Amino acid sequence: MTEKMIIDAAKEFIKRVDNELTDRDMNRRELASKIGYSQALLSNAINSYSLNNSSRKIRKKVREYLNIED
């Protein structure tokens, strides 16, 4: 996977998360609370292109909670 592909996928993920939150009348702070992480960790996992295990685990929980498929 090229760097551009990673960036494009991350941007698409951000859009999907924000759309789901809007549809549910939620914000990221509420989402963070629901999945058991701080808002800072959630924002870092969503907004960064990080591939570390912590960010990947948080993004997985976000996908599961919001029913976002890969």
N, C-alpha and C positions, 0 to 999 in steps of 0.2 A: 504494500500500500504506500503510495507516494505521500509526501507531506501535504500536497494540495488536496488529495483525496481525504486525508484525515481532517483537514480544516473544513472542507465542504461538508463532511459528515457531522462534524461538531456544530456547524452553523445550522444544519437541518435539525439536529437534535434540540438545539436551543429553541428554534421556531416551534417544534412539535410540543415541547414542554410548555412553552408560554401559551400556545393555543389551548392545550388541555386545561391549564390552570384558569384561563379566561372562561372556558366553557363551564368549569366547575365553580366559578366565582371564588377562586382561591388565589393566594399569593405565595411567593416562594418561602416566606417565613412560616406560613401554615403548613406547606408541604414539608419543610425541614422538620417541623415538630412531629408531623404524622409519621415520618419514616425514621425518626430518632437521631437526627443529626443537627448540628448547629447550622444557622443560616449561612455563616461564613464558609463552612465546609461544603455545603450544598452548592453555593454560588461558585466556588472554586471548581468543583467537579463538573458543573454544567458549563461554565464559561471558558474553562481552560481546555487545552488540547492534551492534557496530561493522560498518560497511559499507565500511571502507577496503580497498584492494587486497590488502594483506598478510594481513589476517584472512580475506578471501574466498578467497585462494589456499590458506591453511592448511586452511580448512574443506573446500575442494574435495579436497585430498589426503586428509583424514580420510574423506570420503565414498567416495573411490576405494579406499582401503586397507581400509575396513570394509564395502565393498559396500552403502553406504546410498544409495538412490535418492531424488531430490528429490520 
